[in-house]
Amino acid sequence: PRLAGQVVRNLYAELGGDDSALTLGSEYPVAGGKMHTVRRDRELLMLVLPQDPVTVYSSPGDLGINGQSGHGRRIDLDSGATTPLAWQKDPNTGNILLIEPRPCSVPTLLIVDA
């Protein structure tokens, strides 16, 4: 129950003050959990919901990002801690590759500038 409350609180802190439209993407299985994608203006949000600790190295396919590289942030939805991230696009698959993958043991929001 405490984790659920923290996740809702931290998701609202990130998404609640922005009146941009959110477009629901898809749900993807990842080793040890699942990932949901959402688009917002010029951002792609990837919500990682681990059942077991999981390290996300890339997006689960070509998600329509136009740029070849960029920045974003990783938000631990338990603690609310935010860390920067950098990414590049795989020229062969279109996947977003995270430059420094980090393990996710709690729900985590990855936001990349699209």
Backbone torsions as a table, in degrees:
resi	resn	phi	psi	omega
1	PRO	NA	-40.1	-179.4
2	ARG	-64.0	-43.4	179.9
3	LEU	-61.4	-42.8	-180.0
4	ALA	-59.8	-42.7	178.4
5	GLY	-63.6	-41.5	178.3
6	GLN	-64.5	-42.5	-180.0
7	VAL	-61.0	-48.4	179.7
8	VAL	-61.2	-45.2	-179.2
9	ARG	-60.5	-45.5	-177.2
10	ASN	-75.5	-32.3	173.1
11	LEU	-64.5	-43.8	179.3
12	TYR	-63.5	-39.0	178.4
13	ALA	-60.3	-36.4	-179.7
14	GLU	-81.6	-41.1	-171.2
15	LEU	-104.4	-22.5	-170.6
16	GLY	-69.8	-31.3	-176.5
17	GLY	-87.8	2.0	-176.6
18	ASP	-109.7	125.4	-178.6
19	ASP	-91.6	12.9	177.0
20	SER	-66.6	145.5	178.0
21	ALA	-70.0	139.1	174.9
22	LEU	-103.2	133.9	177.1
23	THR	-114.6	116.6	-178.8
24	LEU	-68.2	132.4	177.0
25	GLY	-94.3	-120.1	-176.3
26	SER	-130.4	169.6	172.8
27	GLU	-105.1	135.2	-179.1
28	TYR	-127.8	138.1	172.1
29	PRO	-75.4	139.1	171.2
30	VAL	-128.7	155.2	-179.4
31	ALA	-55.7	117.8	177.8
32	GLY	89.7	8.8	179.4
33	GLY	170.1	-146.5	177.7
34	LYS	-148.4	164.3	-179.2
35	MET	-132.9	137.8	174.4
36	HIS	-114.5	142.2	177.2
37	THR	-112.8	146.4	179.2
38	VAL	-142.9	141.4	174.7
39	ARG	-105.8	142.7	176.0
40	ARG	-143.9	118.8	-178.3
41	ASP	41.8	-114.0	-178.3
42	ARG	-105.2	34.3	179.4
43	GLU	-131.2	147.4	170.1
44	LEU	-111.3	127.3	178.9
45	LEU	-108.3	132.1	176.6
46	MET	-121.0	112.6	-179.7
47	LEU	-94.2	113.4	-178.8
48	VAL	-96.4	122.9	179.8
49	LEU	-118.1	91.1	-176.3
50	PRO	-81.7	140.5	168.7
51	GLN	-93.1	-31.2	173.5
52	ASP	-128.8	157.3	176.9
53	PRO	-53.3	133.6	-176.6
54	VAL	-136.2	143.6	173.1
55	THR	-108.0	123.3	179.6
56	VAL	-94.7	119.5	-179.8
57	TYR	-99.0	-27.4	-175.6
58	SER	-157.6	170.1	173.6
59	SER	-73.3	159.1	-178.2
60	PRO	-84.8	48.9	-179.8
61	GLY	126.9	-179.8	178.0
62	ASP	-76.8	113.1	-175.9
63	LEU	-103.6	19.0	173.1
64	GLY	81.1	24.9	177.7
65	ILE	-79.9	131.1	-177.3
66	ASN	-81.7	-36.8	-176.6
67	GLY	-70.7	167.7	178.5
68	GLN	-98.6	-19.4	177.9
69	SER	-161.7	165.9	179.8
70	GLY	177.6	-165.7	-177.2
71	HIS	-126.8	174.9	178.1
72	GLY	-176.9	-155.3	179.7
73	ARG	-150.0	155.7	178.5
74	ARG	-116.5	126.6	-178.6
75	ILE	-118.7	117.4	173.8
76	ASP	-75.2	112.8	-173.2
77	LEU	-79.2	-2.9	171.8
78	ASP	-85.2	-54.9	-175.7
79	SER	-90.2	-22.2	-174.5
80	GLY	84.9	0.1	-178.9
81	ALA	-65.5	135.1	-179.9
82	THR	-115.9	132.5	176.3
83	THR	-129.6	147.2	178.9
84	PRO	-72.6	155.6	172.6
85	LEU	-139.0	156.6	175.4
86	ALA	-125.6	150.6	-178.4
87	TRP	-142.9	161.3	171.2
88	GLN	-140.5	155.9	-178.3
89	LYS	-92.1	133.2	175.5
90	ASP	-71.9	119.0	-176.1
91	PRO	-66.1	-20.5	-178.0
92	ASN	-88.9	-37.8	-174.6
93	THR	-109.3	-21.4	-174.2
94	GLY	83.7	-2.9	178.5
95	ASN	-64.4	150.7	172.3
96	ILE	-86.5	121.4	179.4
97	LEU	-102.2	123.9	177.4
98	LEU	-78.2	131.7	-177.3
99	ILE	-67.1	-41.8	178.9
100	GLU	-126.0	85.1	179.0
101	PRO	-60.5	142.0	177.4
102	ARG	-129.0	145.5	179.6
103	PRO	-67.2	146.9	176.3
104	CYS	-118.2	111.4	177.6
105	SER	-107.0	-9.4	176.0
106	VAL	-130.6	165.3	176.5
107	PRO	-52.2	134.6	-173.3
108	THR	-137.7	139.3	176.9
109	LEU	-108.6	121.2	175.0
110	LEU	-105.3	125.9	-178.1
111	ILE	-121.2	123.0	178.2
112	VAL	-119.3	141.3	176.7
113	ASP	-71.2	126.3	-175.3
114	ALA	-105.3	NA	NA
